[in-house]
Amino acid sequence: MIEEIAGNVYKVVVPLPIPVVGSMNSYVIVDRDRSLIVDPGMAHDLCFDAVRAAVDELGLDLDKVDFFMTHHHLDHFGLVSRIMADRSVIYIHRAEAMLIERIASRALLADLTHLLHAMGFPEKDPEKVLPELLGEEYRARKPWPFRYVDEGDTIERGGLRFRCLVTPGHSVAHVCLYEPNRAILLSGDAVSPVIQFVSATGNPLQDHLESFSRLDRLNIALALPGHRSAFADIGQRIEQLRAHHEARNDAVLAALKDGGKDAYQLAAGMTWSMPDSGDWETAPEVLKFLAVRDCFARLLYLEARGRAHKETRTQAWVYSLTQGQTRDEV
């Protein structure tokens, strides 16, 4: 399905072979010289057919189409390997491109192994836990025709002048496209509850919340997300997401009052971990990983704020409430 959002900007709803997600939104900025496709989808026939149909309906020549990737995740990046032409370039942040290259070379496996240990995950082999996140699509081309973008860079297409905004949190260097004259934001997955990372370093939840604050200060009349419907009141959406994170952080603190736990032990006891998949013990490893990583992000955040502290036990990071906090403070 194609919808014209604004002059020369079209939304393409791309079905995904992931029932819990359903679909994603790709955006096409039509230009008489070189058009731009933002986040084409996965390297799957469902996605290919939808995007190819949109290209034909809009009368585009793929030899005159470039691609913009908000981040490296396969549901946004994967299809580019199937649909791009020889002259196409891929606009992407250098840190996101490096992740693609590290996945392709398998160098990322060491970081993922360390992450699994730190979270207390029983299975330590990332290739068994995360086969879906280590797709062959990352190895489809070498070298990729990447053109790196950074904060403040501009891309002009279809009479519009988009500014690149680096908004880490959902991914290490997620980039939004902002058109100030139209007050349009192509937000990718920046305004979502999901925090994704592949290393046991940094403070991804803090990054996510800071990106929210930054976007909330902009004049945005219409936000065009990577999933679900567009929204006009970005402030209201961000407030909802802040409340979501605050509630989950409080639940983590409440769970720690009974004694030290690693991220795996925390996730196994959280009501939100398996809302649609039933029993924790029989859930697929990848779903457990997503739930555990969410809890781990909160532990890193709470540790940085002085509300929890960690000790290392057989490589797992075990967290407890900071000494002196009372039950009422939790």
C-alpha positions in Angstrom: 0.0 0.0 0.0 1.3 3.4 -1.0 0.2 6.7 0.7 1.4 10.2 -0.3 2.3 11.9 3.0 3.5 15.2 1.6 4.7 16.5 -1.7 7.2 14.0 -3.1 7.1 11.9 0.1 5.4 8.5 0.0 4.9 5.8 2.7 5.0 2.2 1.6 3.6 -0.4 4.1 5.9 -3.4 3.8 4.7 -6.7 5.2 7.2 -8.6 7.4 7.4 -12.3 8.0 7.4 -11.7 11.7 3.9 -12.1 13.1 4.6 -10.1 16.3 5.7 -7.1 14.2 3.5 -7.5 11.2 4.8 -4.8 8.9 7.2 -1.8 8.7 7.1 1.5 6.9 9.4 2.4 4.1 9.5 5.9 2.8 10.2 7.1 -0.7 11.3 10.6 -1.6 10.7 11.1 -5.3 13.2 13.2 -7.2 13.6 13.7 -10.9 17.3 13.1 -10.7 17.9 10.6 -7.9 15.1 9.4 -5.6 15.7 8.1 -2.1 14.2 5.0 -0.3 14.4 5.1 3.5 14.6 1.7 5.2 13.3 -0.7 2.4 12.7 -3.7 4.7 13.9 -7.3 5.0 15.4 -9.5 2.3 12.3 -11.5 2.0 9.9 -12.0 -0.9 7.0 -10.3 0.9 9.2 -7.2 1.3 10.7 -7.4 -2.2 7.3 -7.6 -3.8 5.8 -4.7 -1.9 8.8 -2.4 -2.5 9.2 -3.4 -6.1 5.5 -2.8 -6.7 5.8 0.7 -5.2 8.9 1.5 -7.3 6.9 0.5 -10.4 3.8 2.4 -9.4 5.8 5.6 -8.7 7.6 5.1 -12.1 11.1 5.0 -10.6 14.2 3.8 -12.3 16.3 1.8 -9.7 19.4 3.0 -11.5 18.5 6.4 -10.2 17.6 5.5 -6.6 19.7 5.7 -3.5 19.0 4.4 0.0 19.0 5.8 3.5 19.3 3.5 6.5 18.2 4.8 9.8 20.0 1.9 11.5 21.4 -1.6 10.7 18.6 -3.9 11.9 17.6 -6.5 9.3 13.9 -5.5 9.2 15.1 -2.1 7.9 18.4 -2.9 6.1 18.1 -6.4 4.7 16.3 -5.8 1.4 18.8 -3.3 0.1 21.0 -6.2 -0.9 18.3 -7.4 -3.3 16.9 -4.2 -4.7 19.7 -1.8 -5.1 21.3 -1.1 -8.5 25.0 -0.9 -9.3 25.0 2.9 -9.1 23.1 3.1 -5.8 24.7 4.5 -2.7 23.6 3.8 0.9 23.5 6.7 3.3 24.3 5.4 6.9 26.1 6.4 10.0 29.6 5.1 10.2 29.0 3.3 13.5 26.0 1.5 12.1 28.0 0.5 9.0 30.8 -0.8 11.2 28.2 -3.0 13.0 27.2 -4.5 9.6 30.8 -5.1 8.7 31.5 -6.7 12.1 28.5 -9.0 11.8 29.6 -9.9 8.3 33.1 -10.8 9.4 31.8 -12.5 12.6 34.0 -10.2 14.7 30.8 -9.2 16.7 30.5 -12.8 18.1 33.1 -12.0 20.8 31.1 -9.0 22.0 27.8 -11.0 22.0 29.4 -13.8 23.9 30.6 -11.4 26.6 27.1 -9.8 26.7 25.5 -13.2 27.2 27.9 -13.9 30.1 27.4 -10.6 31.7 23.6 -11.0 31.6 23.7 -14.4 33.1 22.2 -16.1 30.0 22.6 -19.9 30.4 23.4 -20.4 26.7 26.7 -18.6 25.9 26.9 -19.3 22.1 25.4 -16.3 20.3 24.9 -18.4 17.1 22.5 -20.6 19.0 20.7 -17.7 20.7 20.6 -15.2 17.9 20.7 -16.9 14.5 17.9 -14.5 13.3 20.0 -11.5 14.1 23.1 -12.7 12.3 21.6 -12.9 8.8 23.4 -13.6 5.6 22.1 -10.3 4.3 25.0 -8.6 6.1 27.4 -10.5 3.9 25.6 -10.0 0.6 28.1 -7.4 -0.7 31.6 -6.5 0.0 32.4 -3.7 0.0 29.0 -2.0 0.5 28.6 1.4 -1.3 28.2 3.2 2.0 28.2 7.0 2.2 28.6 8.0 5.8 26.3 10.6 7.4 26.7 12.4 10.7 24.9 14.9 12.9 23.9 18.0 10.9 24.6 16.6 7.4 21.9 17.4 4.9 20.3 15.4 2.1 18.3 17.2 -0.6 15.7 15.3 -2.6 12.4 16.1 -4.1 12.7 19.8 -3.3 13.1 18.9 0.4 16.2 19.5 2.6 16.5 16.8 5.3 18.9 17.2 8.2 20.5 14.2 9.8 19.8 13.8 13.6 21.9 11.2 15.4 19.5 9.6 18.0 21.1 6.7 19.8 19.2 4.4 22.0 17.3 2.0 19.8 20.6 1.4 18.1 24.1 2.7 18.7 23.9 5.5 16.1 20.4 5.5 14.9 19.8 8.5 12.5 16.5 10.4 11.9 15.8 12.7 8.9 14.2 16.0 9.8 12.7 18.5 7.3 12.3 21.7 9.3 10.4 23.6 6.6 7.7 21.0 6.5 8.2 20.0 10.2 8.4 16.4 9.2 10.5 13.8 11.0 11.3 10.4 9.5 11.9 8.8 12.9 12.8 5.2 12.1 12.7 3.4 15.4 13.9 6.3 17.5 10.5 6.9 19.1 9.8 3.4 20.3 10.0 1.5 23.6 12.6 -0.9 22.3 16.3 -0.7 23.3 18.7 -2.8 21.3 22.5 -3.2 21.8 25.2 -5.8 21.3 27.8 -4.9 23.9 27.9 -4.9 27.7 29.1 -1.3 27.7 27.6 2.1 27.8 24.2 3.2 29.0 21.7 2.6 26.1 18.6 3.5 28.1 20.1 6.8 29.1 21.0 7.4 25.4 17.4 6.6 24.4 15.9 9.0 27.0 18.3 11.8 25.9 17.2 11.2 22.3 13.6 11.5 23.3 14.3 14.9 25.0 16.1 16.2 22.0 13.3 15.2 19.6 10.7 16.7 22.0 12.4 20.1 21.6 12.0 20.2 17.8 9.1 21.7 15.9 7.6 18.5 14.5 4.1 18.5 12.9 4.3 14.9 11.7 6.5 12.0 12.8 6.8 9.1 10.3 7.9 6.0 12.2 9.4 2.8 11.0 6.5 0.8 12.4 2.8 1.6 12.9 1.0 4.8 12.1 2.3 8.4 11.8 1.6 10.7 14.7 1.3 14.5 15.1 1.9 14.9 18.8 5.4 13.6 19.4 5.4 15.1 22.8 2.5 12.9 23.9 4.1 9.8 22.5 7.4 10.6 24.2 5.6 11.1 27.6 4.0 7.7 27.2 7.4 6.1 26.5 9.0 7.8 29.5 6.2 6.5 31.7 6.7 3.0 30.2 10.4 3.1 31.0 9.9 4.5 34.5 7.3 1.8 35.3 9.7 -1.0 34.2 12.6 0.6 36.1 10.5 0.6 39.2 9.6 -3.0 38.7 13.3 -3.9 38.4 14.1 -2.1 41.6 11.2 -3.8 43.4 12.5 -7.2 42.3 16.0 -6.4 43.6 14.7 -5.8 47.1 14.7 -9.5 47.7 18.4 -9.8 46.9 20.9 -9.8 44.1 19.9 -11.0 40.7 21.4 -11.0 37.2 19.5 -9.8 34.2 18.4 -13.3 33.2 17.0 -14.0 36.7 15.2 -10.7 36.6 13.6 -11.2 33.2 12.4 -14.7 34.0 10.3 -13.2 36.8 8.9 -10.1 34.9 5.3 -10.2 33.8 6.1 -8.4 30.5 8.8 -10.9 29.4 6.6 -13.4 27.6 3.2 -11.6 27.1 2.2 -13.7 24.1 4.5 -16.7 24.3 3.4 -18.4 27.4 5.9 -20.2 29.6 9.4 -18.7 30.1 11.1 -22.1 30.1 9.8 -23.2 26.7 10.1 -19.8 25.0 12.5 -19.5 22.0 16.0 -18.4 23.0 15.8 -15.3 20.9 12.6 -14.0 22.7 14.3 -14.7 26.0 17.3 -12.8 24.9 15.2 -9.7 24.0 13.6 -9.8 27.4 16.9 -10.3 29.2 18.6 -7.5 27.3 15.7 -5.1 28.2 16.3 -5.8 31.9 20.0 -5.5 31.5 19.6 -2.0 29.9 17.7 -1.0 33.0 20.3 -2.4 35.3 23.0 -0.4 33.6 20.9 2.7 33.8 20.0 2.2 37.5 23.7 1.5 38.3 24.8 4.8 36.6 22.2 6.6 38.7 23.5 5.1 41.9 20.3 3.1 42.6 21.8 -0.3 42.0 25.3 -1.8 42.2 26.9 -4.8 40.7 29.3 -7.6 41.5 30.7 -10.2 39.2 30.0 -13.8 39.9 31.4 -16.4 37.4 31.3 -13.7 34.7 27.6 -12.8 35.3 26.9 -9.3 36.6 24.7 -9.6 39.7 22.9 -6.5 40.8 21.6 -5.4 44.2 20.0 -2.3 45.6 22.4 0.4 46.6 23.1 0.2 50.3 20.9 2.7 52.2 17.9 2.6 50.0 14.7 1.8 51.9 11.8 -0.2 50.7 9.8 3.0 50.4 12.4 4.6 48.2 12.1 1.6 45.8 
